[in-house]
Amino acid sequence: MKLLNNQPQVVIAAGSDPDLWPDITAYPIDTKWIGVDRGTYYLWQKGIQPTLGVGDFDSLNKSELSQLEQVVANMHYAKPEKDDTDTQLALALALEKYPTSRVQLIGTTGGRLDHFLSNLWLPLEPRFQPYLRQISLADKQNTIHYYQPGSYQVEKERDKKYLGFICLTPVEALTIQDAKYTLNRYTANYPISFASNEFVGEEVHFSFSSGIVAVIQSKDNKK
């Protein structure tokens, strides 16, 4: 798992099905792990010692919560009725504690679509936008990275085949080069997904002049 600029890695594990998580053994040994609600329990079940547990923990029974309280030194309790979701709280705490880190969220896809969409748009919040390039989402089939206007090079992940460019906002002058399907200065006046593109080599270049774009590298689920 390649990091940009040798920044440390933080992983926030939310509570969706851990069978959908990426391979947690592939992360660097010094990764900081933050659990969100039941995600904290899932980490512990997988032999990962969470640095921090965050949430109202309403998805755990008393026995499960008691076990966590004995093994996780830093538990951040939230009220069930609150403005932020547990995942928002975890991301805010991660960026406060590790402001220069790469922060990847897992356990945030699959399950309820309203949860997934809130997580997909999470980095667009004004408080998180200064860290947008540091934030990513991942599961066993996909990785999602976020981009602000500029020119970029995307390196192919070893196990991925497909490439998607998702205009999360109106976007101007989107150009895609060195991919199977290219694009030249396209203006999207509304959110749109350019899906199922592919690498033809090990790198793809793209640029745009305004808006926010998510780039998804993905693969089929082979059972």
Buried (B, 14 or more C-beta within 10 A) or exposed (E): BEEEEEEBBBBBBBBBEBEBBBEBEEBEEEBBBBBBBBBBBBBBEEEBEBBBBBBBBEBBEEEBBEBBEEEBEEBBEBEEEEEEBBBBBBBBBBBEBBEEBBBBBBBBBBBEEEBBEBBBBBBBEEEBBEBBBBBBBBBBBBBBBBBBBEEBEBEBBEEBEBBBBBBBEBBBBBBBBBBEEEBEEBBBEEBBEBEEBEBEEEEBBBBBBEBBBBBBBBEEEEE
